[in-house]
């Protein structure tokens, strides 16, 4: 979905819109899934990266600009634990019990008219 909003900076508001967000690359060089006896599943992803392309525009009382942008997020680490109740009363369900995510580097490149 598009991201639209405004932020107050100094003397005025900055209105922004980020649209046409597309994930163009995902790298998962280290990923593992393990069973946790009696409780569920543990997913560990290490040193992952993600690249996103988008359109952007901003507007203030003084100027406006728009263009294309690329965001590259690297050194992403995720640990997630899912519980899987083992009862025979209905369809199998899965719930996220815990999740921890960290990222190391974020590189943002904006190309605009200014």
N, C-alpha and C positions, 0 to 999 in steps of 0.2 A: 504493500500500500504506500501511497504518497505520504510524505511528512510535511506538514504545514504548521506554522506557528509564528510567534513573535517573541522577541527578547528586548529588554530595556537596557540600553547602553548609553551612558553619559547623558547627552542632551536629547535623546529621543528613542523611539522604538525601531527595531529592525524586523521587518517581516520577511519570512523565508518560505520557500517551497522546494522540496526535493522530490522529483518525480522520475518515472521510468527507471526504477531501481532494478538492476539485473545483477545477479551473481554470475560472474563470468569464469571464475576458477575456484576450485576447492582442492586443497592438497592435505591428505591424511597420511603422512609418512609412518606414523606409529599409532596403531589402534589395536586395542585388545578387549575382548569380552570374556568375563569369567563368571562362573556360577558361584553364588554364595549359598552354601547348603542350608536349606530350610527357610531361606528368606528372600532370595531373588537373584538379580543379575547386576554385575558391576561393569560399567563401560569406562575405559580409560583411553583418551586421545591425547597424544603428545606431539608438540612441535607442528601443529597444523597451521595452515594459512588460508586466507580467503580474499578474493578480489571482487570488488563491486563497482559497476559503472552506473552513472546516474546523470540526470539533468538537474540543474539548480538555478534558482533565481532569488535575489534579495532586493529589498526596496526599503529606503529610508526617506526622510523628508528632503534629503539633499541629493541623493543619487539612486540609481537602480542599475543592476547588472545581472547577467545570466550567462549560462554556458554549460559545458559538460564537466564531469568530475570523475575521478577514480579514487577509490579507497582501498588500500592494501593493508590487511591486518595479518601479522605474523607472530610466531612464537605463542600460539594459542594452546592452552592446556585445559582439558575438560575431564573431570571425574564425576560420573553420575551413577547413582544406585537406584535400581528399580525393584519394587517389591511385587511379587507374584503370588497372591494368596492361593493356596492349594485346597480349595473346597470343590465339591462336586455339585454345588447348588445352582450353577448357571454357567454362562460363558466365561472363559478365562479372562481375567482383567490384569492390567499392569498399571502401577502407579509410580510416579517419580518420588522417591523418598528423600534423596539429597542430591545436590548438584553444586559443583564448584568449578568456576571458570576463571582463568587469568589470561591476559594477553600481554605480550612484551612490546611490540612495536606497531604503531599505526602511522601510515604514510598517506597523506591526503594531497591530491593534485587537482586544482581547480583551473580550468581554462575558460576565460570569459572575454568580454569585449574590452574591459578596462585592463 
